[in-house]
């Protein structure tokens, strides 16, 4: 690779790192919104461009090392592109449907006492097919999920009898099928479920105030580029291992440099002689 | 093991590590003694790890106490690899000294071996994520020690180059594990929190650490920039310490705090 291009690329890496370091210090010091807005987009854009240029300009000779180089640098670019496209075109929103099994007779009695009708209670316990998303300006948008679901049951297991330390959360999600039957699927933390292009996460659980039934906090996410981002991650990791473990030895590199220097000197002398 | 016994074992492990470290400076005929002292230190250290493992029923990586005791043993495992793959016998004393420092730190911590395993940590990513970081942390620590010592050896060119090359080999081995740890964390976050990257304090400090090592590896390839490269190992070491201890202790907003 041309030494000047290399220096420019290394300078870009240094500047990107420096800017990220400053932003990290600011964020750690409690300055809010450091990671939102244009500065971080510009930093990541410069980083991606530097990586792309390096992919074009650099031409490693050793086979496995070369594969590692392309996998690592292209992997980061893929990851950045994937996450950027998700930021622009993906969707993520929270919802907190009630767990049907948590509606006890006492809770329903209390709800009726407070003016909630039977129909309204039945609706709350019924199926949901929409979620709402509120943007930064406070504008709410209703999103059709394309399926009907409800939380049939929610179980919390504890390590201790005093119920201070949670061992396990598990929601049973019921999906209404076209034939009217219900498909029950278990949803736990760390194990999201896929449905109709949506990825559904179990995020948390809370008790509704003032009625006392259980609200299950879910995250609905649609990421059309998840495959791209995950592939980028896998490529980056494989490439890093290949580059570091299959790197040409220092001796080989210095031999190569000496050969290049000798060639250069030879050319100069040849030029003078002619 | 009770808290008092654990503390005693921890102190004994640290003392054996320091004794083993001191004997590495003795004449060659004491090499066996040094090895025996070191092995006793490792055995005591491993006893705490095994106790933590049995008491909890899972690999003890949840609390800072558990992580650090495991880190002590990891240094020994990593040294064996470096010793045979990168002719790293001369680094042995620095690995031992690091283990001593870590066990001294653990000695002053609350000996709470029992720790609950919250739902968010119950993932297949948990152990490889933490273990990758442990391997890389060990290597960066010793690489930083070698780098600092090399600064005092500039007049002895051969030894200086040996230490610099030693640090380079350690980073070459540790860097991929740090990248692996970071990206396993990203994949895990995508399964747990619904996003690869949260811009959490701990995440960004670890990213900055990776970038410092990345700059080191790039600069080392360029004749003009090579002389600046070692400073980035030191920066990586400082940021690693911040990532491991300070964000966890004081970063109130971090999603990675140890409580």
Interface residues (C-beta under 8 A of the other chain):
Chain A: X3 X6 X7 X10 X13 X14 X16 X17 X20 X21 X23 X24 X27 X28 X34 X35 X79 X83 X92 X159 X165 X166 X167 X168 X169 X188 X189 X190 X191 X192 X199 X201 X203 X219 X221 X226 X229 X230 X233 X236 X237 X240 X241 X244 X245 X247 X250 X253 X257
Chain B: X116 X117 X118 X119 X120 X122 X123 X165 X168 X172 X173 X175 X176 X179 X180 X183 X186 X187 X188 X190 X191 X192 X193 X194 X195 X196 X197 X199 X201 X204 X205 X207 X208 X211 X212 X214 X215 X217 X218 X219 X221 X222 X223 X224 X225 X247 X251
